[in-house]
Amino acid sequence: MPQLSLFGVRNLTALAILAAAGNCLAATDLQAVVDANVKPLMQQQAIPGLAVAVVQDGKVQYFNYGTASKEAKQPVSEHTLFEVGSVSKTFTATLGGYAQATGKLKLSDTASQHLPALAGSAFDKISLLQLATYTPGGLPLQFPDAADSAEAMLGYFQHWKPTYAPGSQRLYSNPSIGLFGYLAAQSLGQPFNVAMEKTLLPKLGLTNTHVSVPADKSGLYAQGYDSNQKPVRVSPGALDSEAYGIKTSAQDLAHYVMVNMHPQTLEKPLQQAIATTHAGYYTVNGMTQGLGWERYPYPVTLQALLEGNSTPMAMEPHKVNWLTPAQPQPANVLYNKTGSTGGFGAYVVYVPSKDMGVVMLANKNYPNAERVKVAHAILSAIDH
């Protein structure tokens, strides 16, 4: 018997359920849609545990699968802590937006204005906005091994020379947005971890989101697994907290999605911070770059989302077309961000005008394309 593709099976099932249920899904129908997408995915990708949160019309439904730790046989829940990798960049971007909203920095400032040790380097002519949007001129995806420590990082930046004119090319980079986060925290007069855990996260109403998981939460921290199913957790590195250091739960990320869609519930500087992250700064290959978040006109095709979250977009330089001035959040857009560490894979996507979003957290790193397909199928099922 010919085998249907995984995505084909998912969509046929979801469409059958939709035909029966109409566009506004009841909880039992949504469970069936999520099951039909997630269960085959977990089998195909050998994912031990996966937490899904679906946000719809101000309510959240949770769907938990598998184990947070194979050794402890601990089931996944909406409270399980997962490493979210580069989804952390959206938190770092929000901290930078908050620093701007409170008058501590301007995105147009140069990097060396906020770190005198960089005076006389290439960062005299590189703006905070360029750092936050991966356009300083070719900073790499990762620090070179010799520079991948807090002690060596500064020397690396002092001697680094751009490959491209600053502002001309997007090259996705942890050192780039990592330095932005470091400088944002400097402007607030706090180390980054303190600024994030003591200032930003509480103001966002996030109580189960951490840079460093506290001892009393260690039992909630999922065990990650690499491609050989060996246990692994994120390893330390230069600007790791800023670029990929957040650990959080499906419940907290669902709340984060809701305050991103409805920031009017927050204090004014945070409303401004979120508006700053949601603005469009340039376009590249059909995607509009925000701060941390990546934006698409909605409705959006699955193919456009797959291309925007593809390996070439993460690994290769792309010419950018700046939006001057920056474009505020349009009426109908989708925001998304993927994130991975050695043993975890995350995806967050939401559509403010539809008041809907999906959070997916897994304790295995698996291809971005598979995350996008599942989330797109769920969004298509709940769109109304």
PANUTOR-664156 format. One line per field, with one value per residue (C-alpha): z, x, y; residue in one letter. Coordinates in steps of 0.05 Angstrom, whole numbers, plus 5000, padded with zeros to 4 digits. Layout:
pz Z | ... $
px X | ... $
py Y | ... $
lumlum a | ... $
***
This chain:
pz 5000 | 4981 | 5042 | 5048 | 5069 | 5143 | 5125 | 5078 | 5133 | 5181 | 5134 | 5110 | 5183 | 5202 | 5141 | 5157 | 5228 | 5202 | 5154 | 5212 | 5262 | 5224 | 5233 | 5308 | 5339 | 5404 | 5453 | 5432 | 5358 | 5373 | 5412 | 5350 | 5304 | 5351 | 5361 | 5286 | 5275 | 5337 | 5346 | 5276 | 5284 | 5350 | 5321 | 5258 | 5294 | 5357 | 5403 | 5476 | 5500 | 5470 | 5500 | 5457 | 5477 | 5432 | 5445 | 5417 | 5434 | 5500 | 5523 | 5525 | 5516 | 5532 | 5499 | 5530 | 5502 | 5524 | 5577 | 5603 | 5624 | 5598 | 5658 | 5710 | 5667 | 5684 | 5640 | 5603 | 5630 | 5614 | 5673 | 5646 | 5632 | 5563 | 5534 | 5479 | 5444 | 5398 | 5420 | 5475 | 5424 | 5428 | 5503 | 5492 | 5439 | 5488 | 5541 | 5489 | 5472 | 5546 | 5553 | 5496 | 5524 | 5591 | 5558 | 5571 | 5498 | 5426 | 5373 | 5330 | 5381 | 5362 | 5400 | 5426 | 5458 | 5508 | 5517 | 5519 | 5510 | 5438 | 5422 | 5362 | 5336 | 5279 | 5329 | 5327 | 5262 | 5278 | 5309 | 5363 | 5311 | 5264 | 5321 | 5339 | 5266 | 5247 | 5200 | 5230 | 5170 | 5177 | 5250 | 5246 | 5270 | 5329 | 5363 | 5340 | 5393 | 5416 | 5430 | 5460 | 5533 | 5573 | 5580 | 5506 | 5477 | 5485 | 5449 | 5392 | 5382 | 5389 | 5331 | 5288 | 5218 | 5177 | 5114 | 5087 | 5095 | 5161 | 5146 | 5078 | 5091 | 5140 | 5169 | 5227 | 5286 | 5360 | 5374 | 5339 | 5378 | 5439 | 5441 | 5433 | 5494 | 5533 | 5517 | 5532 | 5602 | 5610 | 5595 | 5650 | 5698 | 5710 | 5688 | 5634 | 5676 | 5731 | 5682 | 5651 | 5714 | 5762 | 5715 | 5649 | 5664 | 5726 | 5688 | 5634 | 5686 | 5674 | 5737 | 5707 | 5658 | 5676 | 5650 | 5706 | 5731 | 5807 | 5851 | 5872 | 5799 | 5778 | 5781 | 5726 | 5679 | 5622 | 5600 | 5529 | 5480 | 5421 | 5354 | 5386 | 5444 | 5491 | 5548 | 5536 | 5563 | 5536 | 5546 | 5570 | 5520 | 5507 | 5509 | 5517 | 5562 | 5512 | 5449 | 5471 | 5547 | 5566 | 5597 | 5601 | 5600 | 5551 | 5602 | 5609 | 5534 | 5521 | 5569 | 5532 | 5466 | 5497 | 5523 | 5455 | 5422 | 5477 | 5505 | 5531 | 5594 | 5610 | 5636 | 5583 | 5574 | 5561 | 5511 | 5475 | 5481 | 5448 | 5393 | 5380 | 5373 | 5328 | 5281 | 5213 | 5201 | 5133 | 5085 | 5061 | 5016 | 5035 | 5110 | 5149 | 5205 | 5272 | 5335 | 5352 | 5319 | 5244 | 5210 | 5149 | 5119 | 5140 | 5112 | 5095 | 5055 | 5087 | 5034 | 5054 | 5127 | 5108 | 5066 | 5121 | 5172 | 5125 | 5134 | 5080 | 5118 | 5181 | 5148 | 5088 | 5078 | 5046 | 5019 | 5059 | 5039 | 5096 | 5115 | 5131 | 5178 | 5211 | 5196 | 5256 | 5264 | 5206 | 5215 | 5191 | 5205 | 5233 | 5280 | 5291 | 5319 | 5321 | 5373 | 5385 | 5430 | 5426 | 5459 | 5450 | 5394 | 5402 | 5358 | 5375 | 5324 | 5332 | 5293 | 5334 | 5289 | 5297 | 5371 | 5360 | 5368 | 5378 | 5423 | 5412 | 5459 | 5451 | 5488 | 5422 | 5367 | 5303 | 5236 | 5235 | 5175 | 5215 | 5270 | 5220 | 5184 | 5249 | 5275 | 5207 | 5206 | 5276 | 5259 | 5195 | 5236 | 5287 | 5240 | 5236 $
px 5000 | 5030 | 5049 | 5020 | 5069 | 5067 | 5041 | 4989 | 4962 | 4961 | 4922 | 4873 | 4856 | 4851 | 4807 | 4761 | 4753 | 4741 | 4688 | 4651 | 4661 | 4658 | 4711 | 4704 | 4732 | 4706 | 4758 | 4748 | 4756 | 4819 | 4847 | 4836 | 4870 | 4930 | 4935 | 4932 | 4991 | 5034 | 5031 | 5059 | 5111 | 5136 | 5140 | 5176 | 5226 | 5234 | 5215 | 5209 | 5164 | 5126 | 5081 | 5032 | 4993 | 4938 | 4916 | 4848 | 4802 | 4836 | 4835 | 4891 | 4886 | 4944 | 4963 | 5019 | 5053 | 5107 | 5160 | 5201 | 5254 | 5260 | 5303 | 5254 | 5193 | 5165 | 5106 | 5106 | 5059 | 5045 | 5091 | 5151 | 5211 | 5242 | 5303 | 5275 | 5340 | 5332 | 5261 | 5303 | 5320 | 5249 | 5258 | 5325 | 5293 | 5237 | 5289 | 5323 | 5255 | 5243 | 5311 | 5292 | 5222 | 5253 | 5303 | 5366 | 5385 | 5363 | 5366 | 5403 | 5460 | 5526 | 5548 | 5611 | 5569 | 5545 | 5611 | 5673 | 5718 | 5693 | 5715 | 5761 | 5733 | 5685 | 5629 | 5639 | 5598 | 5550 | 5483 | 5445 | 5390 | 5439 | 5462 | 5390 | 5372 | 5434 | 5461 | 5527 | 5565 | 5575 | 5583 | 5579 | 5523 | 5566 | 5628 | 5693 | 5714 | 5772 | 5725 | 5667 | 5675 | 5659 | 5734 | 5751 | 5688 | 5710 | 5776 | 5740 | 5693 | 5750 | 5788 | 5729 | 5723 | 5659 | 5656 | 5598 | 5579 | 5539 | 5465 | 5471 | 5466 | 5428 | 5469 | 5433 | 5480 | 5482 | 5541 | 5503 | 5438 | 5476 | 5518 | 5454 | 5425 | 5489 | 5489 | 5415 | 5427 | 5488 | 5444 | 5396 | 5454 | 5446 | 5478 | 5436 | 5411 | 5389 | 5355 | 5317 | 5298 | 5286 | 5259 | 5231 | 5202 | 5162 | 5135 | 5111 | 5076 | 5121 | 5133 | 5161 | 5211 | 5285 | 5355 | 5383 | 5334 | 5329 | 5341 | 5269 | 5247 | 5299 | 5247 | 5208 | 5268 | 5260 | 5319 | 5339 | 5361 | 5408 | 5400 | 5428 | 5378 | 5435 | 5417 | 5442 | 5431 | 5453 | 5527 | 5555 | 5584 | 5595 | 5529 | 5491 | 5438 | 5425 | 5421 | 5393 | 5389 | 5315 | 5281 | 5206 | 5140 | 5082 | 5039 | 5086 | 5098 | 5023 | 5018 | 5076 | 5039 | 4976 | 5012 | 5045 | 4977 | 4945 | 5001 | 4951 | 4947 | 5019 | 5051 | 5065 | 5141 | 5127 | 5073 | 5124 | 5176 | 5130 | 5111 | 5186 | 5195 | 5134 | 5156 | 5185 | 5256 | 5271 | 5245 | 5284 | 5256 | 5183 | 5197 | 5197 | 5248 | 5225 | 5266 | 5272 | 5205 | 5199 | 5136 | 5093 | 5029 | 4970 | 4942 | 5010 | 5025 | 5059 | 5113 | 5130 | 5137 | 5180 | 5226 | 5231 | 5251 | 5297 | 5370 | 5393 | 5358 | 5397 | 5464 | 5473 | 5477 | 5417 | 5411 | 5361 | 5312 | 5305 | 5237 | 5250 | 5219 | 5206 | 5137 | 5090 | 5051 | 5001 | 4930 | 4939 | 5005 | 5035 | 5095 | 5139 | 5206 | 5240 | 5291 | 5337 | 5392 | 5428 | 5371 | 5310 | 5267 | 5216 | 5168 | 5123 | 5074 | 5015 | 4967 | 4944 | 4885 | 4856 | 4874 | 4906 | 4973 | 5011 | 5069 | 5107 | 5162 | 5201 | 5259 | 5294 | 5321 | 5284 | 5277 | 5245 | 5204 | 5167 | 5151 | 5124 | 5081 | 5047 | 5035 | 5009 | 4960 | 4935 | 4928 | 4891 | 4843 | 4826 | 4825 | 4756 $
py 5000 | 5068 | 5109 | 5179 | 5232 | 5251 | 5320 | 5290 | 5246 | 5304 | 5349 | 5297 | 5282 | 5355 | 5370 | 5313 | 5338 | 5409 | 5386 | 5354 | 5410 | 5475 | 5528 | 5540 | 5478 | 5449 | 5423 | 5351 | 5368 | 5409 | 5350 | 5307 | 5357 | 5364 | 5288 | 5276 | 5323 | 5311 | 5236 | 5218 | 5273 | 5245 | 5176 | 5198 | 5243 | 5198 | 5256 | 5233 | 5290 | 5348 | 5402 | 5441 | 5502 | 5529 | 5601 | 5619 | 5677 | 5692 | 5619 | 5567 | 5492 | 5447 | 5381 | 5342 | 5281 | 5232 | 5240 | 5299 | 5249 | 5178 | 5159 | 5185 | 5167 | 5236 | 5256 | 5323 | 5376 | 5449 | 5465 | 5426 | 5470 | 5465 | 5499 | 5544 | 5563 | 5623 | 5638 | 5671 | 5725 | 5752 | 5762 | 5795 | 5840 | 5858 | 5877 | 5922 | 5953 | 5964 | 5999 | 6045 | 6058 | 6078 | 6125 | 6083 | 6074 | 6088 | 6035 | 6086 | 6090 | 6058 | 5996 | 6030 | 6086 | 6033 | 5996 | 6041 | 5981 | 5977 | 6049 | 6050 | 5984 | 5969 | 5979 | 6054 | 6050 | 5994 | 6011 | 5974 | 5962 | 5929 | 5883 | 5866 | 5849 | 5810 | 5864 | 5888 | 5862 | 5788 | 5767 | 5691 | 5645 | 5623 | 5650 | 5616 | 5565 | 5608 | 5666 | 5627 | 5649 | 5711 | 5725 | 5719 | 5752 | 5824 | 5814 | 5780 | 5839 | 5890 | 5858 | 5836 | 5868 | 5869 | 5827 | 5869 | 5942 | 5947 | 5946 | 5913 | 5838 | 5795 | 5738 | 5704 | 5709 | 5693 | 5740 | 5797 | 5796 | 5770 | 5834 | 5874 | 5841 | 5850 | 5925 | 5933 | 5904 | 5950 | 6010 | 5987 | 5982 | 5908 | 5843 | 5811 | 5753 | 5801 | 5848 | 5790 | 5751 | 5809 | 5863 | 5839 | 5770 | 5792 | 5853 | 5805 | 5762 | 5702 | 5662 | 5597 | 5627 | 5627 | 5640 | 5596 | 5544 | 5551 | 5490 | 5486 | 5481 | 5429 | 5374 | 5410 | 5417 | 5367 | 5325 | 5339 | 5284 | 5289 | 5253 | 5189 | 5194 | 5211 | 5259 | 5330 | 5400 | 5468 | 5481 | 5548 | 5597 | 5672 | 5711 | 5645 | 5676 | 5732 | 5689 | 5622 | 5617 | 5618 | 5557 | 5561 | 5522 | 5517 | 5553 | 5612 | 5616 | 5616 | 5675 | 5709 | 5699 | 5730 | 5792 | 5800 | 5799 | 5843 | 5887 | 5938 | 5896 | 5915 | 5979 | 6032 | 6021 | 5947 | 5964 | 6006 | 5951 | 5900 | 5950 | 5958 | 5883 | 5877 | 5934 | 5915 | 5940 | 5908 | 5855 | 5795 | 5740 | 5752 | 5757 | 5822 | 5825 | 5850 | 5851 | 5777 | 5761 | 5748 | 5772 | 5753 | 5781 | 5738 | 5694 | 5663 | 5601 | 5541 | 5548 | 5620 | 5598 | 5539 | 5584 | 5636 | 5582 | 5544 | 5527 | 5577 | 5633 | 5614 | 5599 | 5645 | 5721 | 5755 | 5826 | 5867 | 5921 | 5971 | 5999 | 6072 | 6091 | 6024 | 5997 | 5989 | 5924 | 5920 | 5896 | 5824 | 5792 | 5728 | 5728 | 5668 | 5644 | 5577 | 5558 | 5499 | 5473 | 5407 | 5370 | 5414 | 5443 | 5500 | 5539 | 5598 | 5628 | 5675 | 5719 | 5779 | 5798 | 5727 | 5723 | 5655 | 5623 | 5558 | 5539 | 5475 | 5451 | 5386 | 5354 | 5336 | 5381 | 5362 | 5399 | 5468 | 5448 | 5395 | 5444 | 5494 | 5442 | 5420 | 5491 | 5514 | 5456 | 5472 | 5547 | 5529 | 5487 | 5541 | 5601 | 5631 $
lumlum m | p | q | l | s | l | f | g | v | r | n | l | t | a | l | a | i | l | a | a | a | g | n | c | l | a | a | t | d | l | q | a | v | v | d | a | n | v | k | p | l | m | q | q | q | a | i | p | g | l | a | v | a | v | v | q | d | g | k | v | q | y | f | n | y | g | t | a | s | k | e | a | k | q | p | v | s | e | h | t | l | f | e | v | g | s | v | s | k | t | f | t | a | t | l | g | g | y | a | q | a | t | g | k | l | k | l | s | d | t | a | s | q | h | l | p | a | l | a | g | s | a | f | d | k | i | s | l | l | q | l | a | t | y | t | p | g | g | l | p | l | q | f | p | d | a | a | d | s | a | e | a | m | l | g | y | f | q | h | w | k | p | t | y | a | p | g | s | q | r | l | y | s | n | p | s | i | g | l | f | g | y | l | a | a | q | s | l | g | q | p | f | n | v | a | m | e | k | t | l | l | p | k | l | g | l | t | n | t | h | v | s | v | p | a | d | k | s | g | l | y | a | q | g | y | d | s | n | q | k | p | v | r | v | s | p | g | a | l | d | s | e | a | y | g | i | k | t | s | a | q | d | l | a | h | y | v | m | v | n | m | h | p | q | t | l | e | k | p | l | q | q | a | i | a | t | t | h | a | g | y | y | t | v | n | g | m | t | q | g | l | g | w | e | r | y | p | y | p | v | t | l | q | a | l | l | e | g | n | s | t | p | m | a | m | e | p | h | k | v | n | w | l | t | p | a | q | p | q | p | a | n | v | l | y | n | k | t | g | s | t | g | g | f | g | a | y | v | v | y | v | p | s | k | d | m | g | v | v | m | l | a | n | k | n | y | p | n | a | e | r | v | k | v | a | h | a | i | l | s | a | i | d | h $
***
